Amino acid sequence: MVTVSATEFCRKFGHFQDVAQREPVVVVNHDRPTAYLISASEYEKFQAIRAASRKRLQVGALPDKVVAAIKAAKVPSKYNRLNKLLTK
């Protein structure tokens, strides 16, 4: 990862665009990261991972075997104290 000041980043933007094709570029202002420049392909991978992490499953989409396993699941008795918190 390459770290560069905001001033240098502005002066050599084209250069850092090329660098970002190989590795992320950290732009700092007063020694604090303010931005990251990454390649378009890295950004697309990030967006795909982000979208996958937000994917929701509907109960109806679960296989019957999984639904049955959830219904049959028992909470260990050592967690009984938590039921009291939920019923207050």
Number of C-alpha atoms within 10 A of each C-alpha: 11 13 14 17 16 19 12 12 18 12 10 11 13 11 10 21 17 12 17 20 15 12 16 18 21 22 21 18 13 8 11 10 14 12 12 14 18 19 16 11 10 16 12 11 11 12 12 11 11 11 10 10 9 8 8 7 8 7 10 8 8 10 9 11 9 11 14 10 10 10 9 9 9 8 8 7 8 7 9 10 9 10 9 9 8 7 6 5
